[in-house]
């Protein structure tokens, strides 16, 4: 035992596997035993020994290893003298008495394991066939759970080819990354042999075993695309199938063959250098899945509500979510699967580009959705590099980047190197300021005579300060979008003389006279179209001029979005008063754009929540003010159109109508509640009524649940009934969000108990947790503490415990509550929630600071009463 510990000690607590050997090819044969919920297998790994060694170390977790041997290229066979499986470090250490020499060989390992129920690795879930619940098996390997299925080098840079064979019950289907090569039936068992894959990382290996209906089509390039759906629901996969075909055809335009349906696109729109890199694409909806979707190579796995869609009865918002999801997962076959980050620290290379090109594709396919405007909602997770003077070389650079690193791995610096080569401009120093340090800047903008002063600092919600600096692409417009200037802010301070500098080479200024800063109709907007990743803080004069510009409707939707979003963030950070934010909100009364109004609703909801803690006596008046602000768009989009479906309704209008009704319901608007109850009662009498559309149904549910109490249970019981009747995953998700939004504390406890009952799939609990109302936060936390032991025992091994922690803690906004939560987890520690707990507590303390900041704003009572009375 002492010798074993000594051997193990040298490999413990290492972030990477030792480089004794690297894999080249996996030949994996798995036998599933669904009735017993177990599987067994043999993997033969062709590998290269890089250094003479007596050890081979790879990843394995929760596997029983039964036999191991290694054969070198001379067919000499070696048996390990010791096999050490270390569960803590998730490694399998094979110890040999003889030295294994440099060169190729084959490592063979026999193993077995249970099909777990934690939605990771190789796990079991259930489906219904003829009213009977049956087992099926699914994989989810990202980030490091392939090791739960078979021993492997489970790191993204250690790519290899995969030859997969599955033994399954003969009546079931088996899917994997590659097409089926051959099937053989022996009694009740069917052996399915798949074609060998190209090089790929272990985290995108996948297989699914179950029973499905499917539909298929072929792209213009000849790629067969199949969508696998639950039995009897094949037509609900039609929308996603059509999307996948269109997206693949769109991406195919980058080669611009004669058959491309997008052959009219200019060279500026060609981003890829390679066509779809696999012979087929399967997409499968499974009943239980921990994430939204997973981009496994050639086999994308979705949870049902993100792939299935009733095109006639699904909401416009849901169709949009599905569109982005499908495009995103398909895009990963270039950004992630073909070219893979070298380590998880460069994950943004996968996710950032997949997000970007998915929006690009959907914007081309559905221009009426205005996806680039909606992209503003994604900018918090990545950096947009639009502010560089030349964008054309970057587009060519992406093509070169994909070609150079196809079937390989890349780091962030590799991308910058390719862009620098193609553009002729060294961008490393600028980009390192964004990727090598935490956070992003805020630019303070002040006016003095005809001079505009810029100062950068680190933007932190906590109010902390740092010396960080960035090289920032600044764009600004002066009084008109025809007068623009771009420059790089490379120092902490910079000045622009608009009477002189606006005649520079980097401007689009006309020969018109530059207006004076004192002109009442003059305005300056920094960060045009929100193309840069930074906040902007204006002095009082400039802020006042921008409010007038918004009121006069002379700014673009993206800039109106950005001004509001920046002001709200600055208020959270204690850098701008709530009074000034409310004065800004007041000039959005005639806003009709879907994205701007949606952001307005989000900000108003957040302010109501924080005001409940900071200025509780003014919450009623504050809600009335927000109802008044939304009356104009509500009159145009809601009151004239009502709650019922509108034939051929514009996509954005349909989304906005639903969001406006939900906002008015959440602010307890009497007219909305009255109309909602009438429509809801009609719907409960007749599910085919036309009084509620797919886009307004959620708002009606919300209005009804907000009126439900223990003494008046009609709304609660009715919505519970709708959940039990619901067949579509989309409907079940929506209802769970609404059910837990009940403000009544006793009904909330019933809703939470229902969430963790057998009536709700584990994967769907997240929707209910996310829907808990702000008013219910204290009762929900009390329920969580009372039920810690059963929650921990049931969900402690999977992703759900982190959702409980995050969703039940982040609504709080006082230091006393943060202290209480911290004390509870000090006596109930769990390492898997440590990071989420730390981040959640940080958010609570940030909001506590915000509460105190608002309390110091003594102008609020008069202002809020004045705005509420404005009508």
HELIX and SHEET records of a PDB file:
HELIX    1   1 UNK A    2  UNK A    9  1                                   8    
HELIX    2   2 UNK A  146  UNK A  148  5                                   3    
HELIX    3   3 UNK A  202  UNK A  204  5                                   3    
HELIX    4   4 UNK A  234  UNK A  237  5                                   4    
HELIX    5   5 UNK A  238  UNK A  252  1                                  15    
HELIX    6   6 UNK A  267  UNK A  269  5                                   3    
HELIX    7   7 UNK A  304  UNK A  306  5                                   3    
HELIX    8   8 UNK A  316  UNK A  331  1                                  16    
HELIX    9   9 UNK A  344  UNK A  346  5                                   3    
HELIX   10  10 UNK A  348  UNK A  365  1                                  18    
HELIX   11  11 UNK A  367  UNK A  369  5                                   3    
HELIX   12  12 UNK A  371  UNK A  374  1                                   4    
HELIX   13  13 UNK A  375  UNK A  381  5                                   7    
HELIX   14  14 UNK A  392  UNK A  405  1                                  14    
HELIX   15  15 UNK A  412  UNK A  423  1                                  12    
HELIX   16  16 UNK A  428  UNK A  435  1                                   8    
HELIX   17  17 UNK A  501  UNK A  503  5                                   3    
HELIX   18  18 UNK A  528  UNK A  530  5                                   3    
HELIX   19  19 UNK A  540  UNK A  551  1                                  12    
HELIX   20  20 UNK A  557  UNK A  572  1                                  16    
HELIX   21  21 UNK A  578  UNK A  586  1                                   9    
HELIX   22  22 UNK A  594  UNK A  614  1                                  21    
HELIX   23  23 UNK A  616  UNK A  618  5                                   3    
HELIX   24  24 UNK A  619  UNK A  629  1                                  11    
HELIX   25  25 UNK A  631  UNK A  634  1                                   4    
HELIX   26  26 UNK A  635  UNK A  639  3                                   5    
HELIX   27  27 UNK A  651  UNK A  666  1                                  16    
HELIX   28  28 UNK A  670  UNK A  685  1                                  16    
HELIX   29  29 UNK A  697  UNK A  707  1                                  11    
HELIX   30  30 UNK A  714  UNK A  725  1                                  12    
HELIX   31  31 UNK A  729  UNK A  739  1                                  11    
HELIX   32  32 UNK A  745  UNK A  755  1                                  11    
HELIX   33  33 UNK A  762  UNK A  764  5                                   3    
HELIX   34  34 UNK A  765  UNK A  770  1                                   6    
HELIX   35  35 UNK A  774  UNK A  776  5                                   3    
HELIX   36  36 UNK A  777  UNK A  786  1                                  10    
HELIX   37  37 UNK A  788  UNK A  795  1                                   8    
HELIX   38  38 UNK A  800  UNK A  809  1                                  10    
HELIX   39  39 UNK A  815  UNK A  827  1                                  13    
HELIX   40  40 UNK A  831  UNK A  833  5                                   3    
HELIX   41  41 UNK A  834  UNK A  855  1                                  22    
HELIX   42  42 UNK A  860  UNK A  869  1                                  10    
SHEET    1   A 8 UNK A  77  UNK A  78  0                                        
SHEET    2   A 8 UNK A  64  UNK A  72 -1                                        
SHEET    3   A 8 UNK A 103  UNK A 114 -1                                        
SHEET    4   A 8 UNK A  38  UNK A  49 -1                                        
SHEET    5   A 8 UNK A  21  UNK A  33 -1                                        
SHEET    6   A 8 UNK A 161  UNK A 169  1                                        
SHEET    7   A 8 UNK A 189  UNK A 194 -1                                        
SHEET    8   A 8 UNK A 180  UNK A 186 -1                                        
SHEET    1   B 3 UNK A  53  UNK A  59  0                                        
SHEET    2   B 3 UNK A  91  UNK A 100 -1                                        
SHEET    3   B 3 UNK A  82  UNK A  86 -1                                        
SHEET    1   C 4 UNK A 121  UNK A 129  0                                        
SHEET    2   C 4 UNK A 132  UNK A 140 -1                                        
SHEET    3   C 4 UNK A 207  UNK A 210 -1                                        
SHEET    4   C 4 UNK A 173  UNK A 176 -1                                        
SHEET    1   D 5 UNK A 213  UNK A 218  0                                        
SHEET    2   D 5 UNK A 224  UNK A 229 -1                                        
SHEET    3   D 5 UNK A 280  UNK A 286  1                                        
SHEET    4   D 5 UNK A 299  UNK A 303  1                                        
SHEET    5   D 5 UNK A 293  UNK A 294 -1                                        
SHEET    1   E 2 UNK A 339  UNK A 341  0                                        
SHEET    2   E 2 UNK A 408  UNK A 410  1                                        
SHEET    1   F 4 UNK A 493  UNK A 497  0                                        
SHEET    2   F 4 UNK A 451  UNK A 459 -1                                        
SHEET    3   F 4 UNK A 440  UNK A 448 -1                                        
SHEET    4   F 4 UNK A 535  UNK A 538  1                                        
SHEET    1   G 3 UNK A 484  UNK A 489  0                                        
SHEET    2   G 3 UNK A 472  UNK A 478 -1                                        
SHEET    3   G 3 UNK A 524  UNK A 526 -1                                        
END                                                                             
